[in-house]
């Protein structure tokens, strides 16, 4: 009996021993031998996911000697590899080529050949996420005379900045995108000549933050479409109704915003409503704009709850858009969310690939961001950039009214797609130049295969691009002698008309005509104040001896008397001055 007990205990002990463990070690590199960090590694027998470290190496515990691992990374061919734990594993990933590579590589906001790549620390603000940006630096014109940039009507950054300051909170530097701040005000609109889509105007003037330098303004204005003659639209309202949207500034704000939009619709326009959250489904199939009460009833009855399956919602919305596609019409998905996807695809790279695959369908994407605390700016920005669309942030009802009522055609009707501008400076007049705004993501700059893909420009939009210029001696002499027959540079604008694959080119030659800053049109002076404000919020190294008082003074001098948005800007800068001054004083008292 005692022997039997011993045998039972021995068997129990052996069965309770953990299975033998193995340790799989290896490295991941590209074809050139460069280490690849953050590669996704799928262990097939367990289904667990791992990532390669900063040196491209990995170590994974396994319960069996042999297994199969899949290695994947955006921009590279996925590799499925048999593994033996006794052998050191060396994996080489091949770079994707052609269309697949373009879909999965990073998208630059602007590009200058051989521009030095730099690092920047990330900024954390609760659970909000922002793409880390690197500010554009000065470029030697003789070495690199041309720079390109993607143009669009995005203006989310300004209203998001306003939200932070209104709540008495510091603004994350990476939330500041100066080109979007300028877009917000639609400054300096000059309608194109008949039959032209665009008008370009350039101005050379002094630099208010650095008297030794100059500013070159490029003012691009798009044709204004007549609402009465616009083609019919099919709009898919894709609304996030997950639990995170259960706040007054989220779903209720969006419901009010969509009410404004519905009231602007014509009989020939149609609306579908798709939701994702506790449920993902079609709440309303294509319904005429004439049936406003029916559409509004569906919107008003939406209630928040559940997780955030953004992937399934996006796929369903595009499926609905394709099923009701209007040939020659305006087909658009309007995604309204705080961007906090937590089911299905989640990362910027995964969402990038998902939305890029939908882009060629001829369906546009407008993104409306809301919320605070868990607002995912970086994810919504990725979707709008890759989805042939635009991006706005709604911090209050007035902003919803501005975006969806007052700027209805700018937001929802494109006059041109894939708009890309290339600027070639004349080194005789420009020693160095720096593009203000259009800063690139850190991760994209590290990627040698990143590219600039043009954006969407809406009806009646005015865009300002600002370059800070270090003048040559010839430049200074020409101003002194009032010489105006030289050429500052050439501008090449490439674009496509909606629904047309043919690329068109608009060329413009910028003459050397200098206007002293005090004599500039007020709109350009005001835009300088806006860019200075953005630079201060980003703690830019390029603003020397300039503070909040100079921004306020310039804005007060140049703001339109009856322009409420510009008056609000002055108030916002004053609030920022008080906020940042208190923080600086507090740090000083703490000996920091």
HUDA-V395429 format. One line per field, one symbol per residue. phi: phi as a letter, one per 40 degrees, with the letter a starting at -180 (. if undefined). psi: psi as a letter, one per 20 degrees, with the letter a starting at -180 (. if undefined). A space follows every 50 residues. Layout:
phi: ???
psi: ???
This chain:
phi: .cccccccccccccccccccbbbcbaabbcccgccbcgccbbcccbgcbb bcccbgcaabcbcbcbabbbbaadgbccbbbcbbccbccbbbccccbgcc cccbccbccaabdgcccbbaccbbbgbcbbccbbccbcbccccbcbabac babdacdcccddcccccgbccddcccbcccccddcfcgcbdccdgccbbb bbabacbcbadcbbbbcbbbbbccccdcbcccbbbbcbbcbcccccadcb cdcccccccdcccccbcccbbbbbbaidbbaccacdbccccccccccccc ccbcigcbcddccccccccccccbcbcgbbbacbcbacgccbbgcbcdcc cdcccccccccgbcbbbbcagagbcbdccccdcccccfababbbcacccd cccbbcbdcccbbcbabfcbbbbbccccbbcaaaccgfcccdccccccbc acbcbcbccgcbbbbbbcbcccccdccccccfcbbcbcibbbbbabcdgb cccbbbbabcccbcbddcccddccccccccccdcccccfcccbbfbbccc cccccccbcccbccccccddccccccdcccccccccccccgc
psi: ghgggggghggggghiqqqpqrooqaqprahijpqoqkppopoghhjqpr qqahjjrqpppqiqhqapqppqqpiqpppopqppiiqppopppqpqrbhh ghhirqpqhrpppjppprqpqqppncjqpqppqppprqpphhgniqqqqp qajpkhgghgghgghhjkqqpphiioohhhgghhilqlpopqrpiqhqpp pqpparoiinhirrpppooppqqoqohhjqrqqopooopokrhijmqhjd ghghghghggghiiqrhiqqpqppqqchqorohpropqihmhhgghgggh ipqqqaammhghggggghgghhhkpopjaooppoporijmpjpbphrhgg hghghhiihiijprpppoqrrrgjpmghghggghgijlbrpqpoirhhhg gggifhkghggioqiqrlpppppoqoihhogqqpppakqqqghhhioijq rpprapprpkqppppppppoqrhhgghhghjlpjjrphrqpooprqqpjp ippqpoqppoqnoppqghiqqhhhghhhhghggghghilqiiopkpahhh ggggghhiqqhjohghhhgghghgggggghgggggghghjk.
